Amino acid sequence: MRSTGFSVLRRHGSTLALAALWLALVLTTALKSPAFLSHQTLIAVAFNMAFVGILVVGVSVVMLSGAEFDLSVGVTAVAAALIAAQLLTEGMPFVVVLAAVLVFGALIGAVNATLIVTVKIHPIVATLGTMFLVSGTTRLFIEFVPIPRSSFLRQHISGDVFGVPRVFWIMIVLLVVTGFVVERTRLGRHIVAVGGNQQAALVRGLRPGRIQAGALVFCGLIAGVAGLVLASQGDIVQSTLTPGTEFRVISILLLGGMALTGGRGNFVGVLAALLLLSTLPTAIVTWGVSSSWQPVIEGLVLAVALAVNSVRSAR
């Protein structure tokens, strides 16, 4: 019995620690201000989780495959949101809008895959270049686009189910399905095998380049979905909505147990880290701390995440 307990702690200790930190944050903040436990706070946290959480799903597969991470997901999602808004403004059916943003996201993923897998550019350099290219092009041609309130996107994607925003449930479904595929299917085992040891994967007959390219294209597709979620939540979409999103995604994944070197991940831990870091901004405001401190706190969280990941990798 004791050995079973130690085994659980060893496998899920970091996840339990993140859950305990989140619970402590919620309780102490609620003691400071009981209004923190209101339905309004729940909605705010759910929205924080939804957009970033969807991007986390895509980047998690990239990290597991050993392609490190994709720094272009945030700007890709914003560009997809602008494309969706523009098409909706022109009266295009939702099916056309959905296809357009998914194709756009897949194309950006394919560009990253070509640069990283074929041209052999380091993932940070390649996706940073894509990030600046997409961001610069977007700002050059489209600064903001209004969203028609009568559109299918506003009518059916916004709103709530059981008092929680629909976009939160979209994020949960994507996270659960992706976690199941990675942990329970042959494809998932191949992704983890390539990320863990490319040479061993080659000996087994796997094609690391093809699997990593697929992960990057999948990440682009997911960024397109995140763009739709972003476009559903307001009256306009702006080209500068998500500063620092990429680094929030990385912090969540590293804190949640994803190895920077690939081949190791824990989706339950990722969900715990996502919950903690999505609650933090609202808690900061409740405590009366200036929002100017949020980037500082996020920088400290990223530094801690990198340190924790380094310790895990050294074991």
C-alpha positions in Angstrom: 0.0 0.0 0.0 2.8 2.4 0.9 4.7 1.6 -2.3 1.5 2.3 -4.3 1.2 5.7 -2.6 4.9 6.5 -3.3 4.3 5.4 -6.9 1.3 7.8 -7.3 3.3 10.7 -5.8 6.2 10.0 -8.0 4.1 10.0 -11.2 1.6 12.7 -10.3 3.4 14.7 -7.6 3.9 17.8 -9.7 0.3 17.7 -10.9 -0.9 17.4 -7.3 1.4 20.3 -6.3 -0.1 22.5 -9.1 -3.6 21.6 -8.0 -2.7 22.5 -4.4 -1.2 25.8 -5.5 -4.4 26.6 -7.5 -6.6 25.7 -4.5 -4.5 27.9 -2.2 -4.7 30.8 -4.6 -8.5 30.5 -4.9 -9.0 30.2 -1.1 -6.7 33.1 -0.1 -8.1 35.3 -2.8 -11.7 34.4 -1.8 -10.8 35.3 1.8 -9.6 38.7 0.5 -12.7 39.2 -1.5 -15.7 36.8 -1.4 -16.8 38.2 -4.8 -13.9 36.3 -6.3 -16.1 33.2 -6.2 -18.8 34.8 -8.2 -20.2 33.6 -11.6 -18.5 36.6 -13.2 -15.1 35.4 -12.1 -15.9 31.9 -13.3 -16.6 33.3 -16.8 -13.5 35.4 -16.8 -11.3 32.4 -15.9 -13.0 30.1 -18.4 -12.4 32.7 -21.2 -8.7 32.9 -20.1 -8.4 29.2 -20.2 -10.3 28.6 -23.5 -8.2 30.6 -26.0 -4.8 29.8 -24.5 -5.8 26.2 -23.7 -6.7 25.5 -27.4 -3.3 26.8 -28.4 -1.7 24.6 -25.7 -3.3 21.5 -27.4 -1.5 22.2 -30.6 1.9 23.1 -29.2 1.8 20.1 -26.8 1.9 17.7 -29.8 4.8 19.7 -31.4 6.7 19.4 -28.1 6.0 15.7 -27.7 7.3 15.0 -31.2 10.6 16.6 -30.4 10.1 19.7 -32.7 10.3 21.9 -29.5 7.6 24.5 -29.9 5.8 26.8 -32.2 6.2 30.5 -31.5 3.8 31.5 -34.3 0.6 30.1 -32.9 -0.6 33.3 -31.3 -0.3 35.5 -34.4 -1.6 32.7 -36.5 -4.8 32.5 -34.4 -5.2 36.3 -34.6 -4.8 36.3 -38.4 -7.3 33.4 -38.6 -9.7 35.5 -36.5 -9.3 38.4 -38.8 -9.9 36.2 -41.9 -13.0 34.8 -40.3 -14.3 38.2 -39.4 -13.7 39.6 -42.9 -15.5 36.6 -44.5 -18.4 36.9 -42.1 -18.7 40.6 -42.9 -18.9 39.7 -46.6 -21.8 37.4 -45.8 -19.9 34.1 -46.4 -21.5 30.9 -44.9 -19.9 29.5 -41.7 -18.8 26.4 -43.5 -16.7 28.5 -45.9 -15.3 30.5 -43.0 -14.4 27.3 -41.1 -12.7 25.8 -44.1 -10.8 29.0 -44.8 -9.3 29.4 -41.3 -8.4 25.7 -41.1 -6.7 25.8 -44.5 -4.9 29.0 -43.4 -3.7 27.5 -40.2 -2.6 24.3 -42.0 -0.6 26.4 -44.5 1.2 28.2 -41.7 1.9 24.9 -40.1 3.2 23.5 -43.4 5.5 26.5 -43.8 6.9 25.9 -40.3 7.3 22.1 -41.1 9.2 22.9 -44.3 11.6 25.3 -42.6 12.2 23.0 -39.6 12.1 19.5 -41.1 13.2 20.1 -44.7 15.5 23.1 -44.5 16.7 22.1 -41.0 16.3 25.6 -39.4 16.1 25.5 -35.6 12.4 25.5 -34.5 12.8 28.7 -32.4 14.4 30.6 -35.4 11.9 29.2 -37.9 8.7 29.8 -36.0 10.0 33.2 -34.8 10.5 34.2 -38.4 7.0 32.9 -39.2 5.6 34.9 -36.3 7.1 38.2 -37.5 6.0 37.4 -41.1 2.4 36.7 -40.2 2.2 39.5 -37.7 3.7 42.1 -40.0 1.6 41.1 -43.0 -1.6 41.1 -40.9 -0.9 44.6 -39.5 0.0 45.9 -43.0 -3.3 44.8 -44.6 -5.9 44.5 -41.8 -5.9 46.5 -38.5 -9.3 45.5 -37.2 -12.5 43.9 -38.5 -16.0 44.1 -37.0 -18.0 40.9 -36.3 -21.6 40.8 -37.4 -23.8 40.0 -34.4 -26.2 38.1 -36.6 -23.4 35.7 -37.8 -23.5 32.0 -37.0 -20.2 32.5 -35.1 -21.7 35.0 -32.6 -25.1 33.2 -32.4 -23.8 29.7 -31.7 -20.1 29.7 -30.6 -20.5 32.5 -28.1 -22.9 32.0 -25.1 -22.7 29.4 -22.4 -23.6 25.8 -21.5 -24.3 25.0 -17.9 -23.3 28.5 -17.0 -19.8 28.1 -18.5 -18.8 29.6 -21.9 -19.1 27.3 -24.8 -15.5 28.0 -25.9 -14.4 26.4 -22.6 -16.1 23.2 -23.5 -14.5 23.3 -27.0 -11.1 23.5 -25.3 -11.9 20.6 -22.9 -13.0 18.4 -25.8 -9.8 19.1 -27.8 -7.6 18.5 -24.8 -9.3 15.2 -23.9 -9.3 13.9 -27.4 -5.7 14.9 -28.0 -4.6 13.4 -24.7 -6.4 10.2 -25.6 -4.8 9.9 -29.0 -1.4 10.6 -27.6 -1.6 8.2 -24.7 -3.9 5.4 -26.0 -3.3 5.1 -29.8 -0.6 3.8 -32.1 -0.2 7.3 -33.6 0.4 8.8 -30.2 3.0 6.2 -29.3 4.8 7.0 -32.6 4.8 10.7 -31.7 6.2 10.1 -28.3 8.8 7.6 -29.6 10.1 10.2 -32.1 10.3 12.9 -29.5 12.0 10.6 -27.0 14.7 9.2 -29.3 14.8 9.9 -33.1 17.5 7.3 -33.7 15.6 4.6 -32.0 12.5 5.6 -33.8 14.3 5.3 -37.1 15.5 1.8 -36.2 11.8 0.9 -35.5 10.9 2.0 -39.1 9.3 5.3 -38.1 9.9 8.5 -40.1 10.7 11.3 -37.6 10.5 14.1 -40.2 7.1 13.1 -41.4 5.7 12.8 -37.8 7.2 16.1 -36.8 5.8 17.8 -39.9 2.4 16.4 -39.2 2.6 17.7 -35.6 3.4 21.2 -36.9 0.6 21.2 -39.4 -1.8 19.9 -36.7 -0.6 22.8 -34.5 -1.5 25.3 -37.3 -5.0 23.7 -37.7 -5.5 24.1 -33.9 -4.4 27.8 -34.2 -7.1 28.2 -36.8 -9.7 26.8 -34.4 -8.4 29.2 -31.7 -8.9 32.1 -34.2 -12.6 31.2 -34.6 -12.9 31.1 -30.8 -11.2 34.6 -30.6 -13.5 36.0 -33.3 -16.6 34.7 -31.5 -16.0 36.7 -28.3 -16.3 40.4 -29.2 -17.7 43.0 -31.6 -14.4 43.5 -33.4 -11.1 41.5 -33.9 -7.9 43.5 -33.7 -4.4 42.6 -35.0 -2.8 43.2 -31.6 -5.0 41.1 -29.3 -2.5 38.5 -27.9 0.8 39.9 -26.8 2.9 37.3 -25.0 0.5 34.5 -25.7 3.2 32.2 -27.0 5.2 32.5 -23.8 2.1 31.7 -21.7 1.6 28.6 -23.7 5.2 27.5 -23.2 5.0 28.2 -19.4 1.8 26.1 -19.1 3.3 23.2 -21.0 6.6 23.2 -19.1 4.9 23.6 -15.7 2.5 20.8 -16.7 5.2 18.3 -17.3 5.9 18.5 -21.1 9.6 17.9 -21.7 11.3 20.6 -23.8 13.4 17.9 -25.4 10.3 15.9 -26.4 9.0 12.4 -25.7 7.4 13.1 -22.3 4.2 14.7 -21.3 1.3 14.7 -18.9 -2.0 16.1 -20.1 -3.5 16.1 -16.6 -0.6 18.1 -15.4 -1.0 20.5 -18.4 -4.7 21.0 -17.4 -3.6 21.8 -13.8 -1.0 24.3 -15.0 -3.6 25.9 -17.4 -6.1 26.2 -14.6 -3.5 27.8 -12.3 -2.1 30.3 -14.8 -5.5 31.2 -16.1 -6.8 32.0 -12.6 -3.7 34.1 -11.7 -4.6 37.3 -13.8 -8.0 37.6 -12.2 -6.6 36.9 -8.7 -3.9 39.6 -9.3 -6.6 42.2 -10.0 -8.7 41.1 -7.0 -5.6 41.6 -4.7 -5.4 45.1 -6.0 -2.0 44.6 -7.7 -1.5 46.8 -10.8 -2.0 44.9 -14.1 1.5 46.3 -15.1 2.9 43.6 -12.8 1.3 40.8 -14.8 4.1 40.5 -17.4 6.7 40.4 -14.5 4.8 37.6 -12.8 4.4 35.7 -16.1 8.2 36.1 -16.7 8.9 34.7 -13.3 6.5 31.8 -14.0 8.3 31.1 -17.3 11.7 31.1 -15.5 10.4 28.7 -12.8 8.9 26.5 -15.5 12.3 26.3 -17.3 14.1 25.5 -14.1 11.6 22.8 -13.2 11.8 21.3 -16.7 15.6 21.3 -16.4 15.5 19.4 -13.1 13.1 16.9 -14.6 15.3 16.3 -17.7 18.3 15.8 -15.5 16.7 12.8 -13.6 
